[in-house]
């Protein structure tokens, strides 16, 4: 799986001020970091709804805002599958 390629494709559908959620998977922290770098380079502002504590910490460490699913609905989400039959 090429994380950078997936980040670039995901980025194309994100609009300014979107609410984003990223499913938990092995490389979710790398995905978040690369996505934030790309968002910053285009000055896109978004809010994140983390799906676990490690994501919340990473997003906070990158100085991005998190909100609760109780606060707003998700505009854009991505989920990964590690294995399928």
C-alpha angles and dihedrals in degrees: 000000000000104000094190092054091049091047090052093050093046090048091058092067097045117103127197112280094016121152108235132196126184122198120235117263139141095279100032094120092053089047091052093048093050092045092051090050090053093044090051093049089057095038092238114161118211139158123230130218103200118213095208143014096262090055091049090052093047093049090048090048088054089053094245126138123250127197135184126258084239090064101054142350121262116257098187130016137171129199128189131211118210095190140007138175 
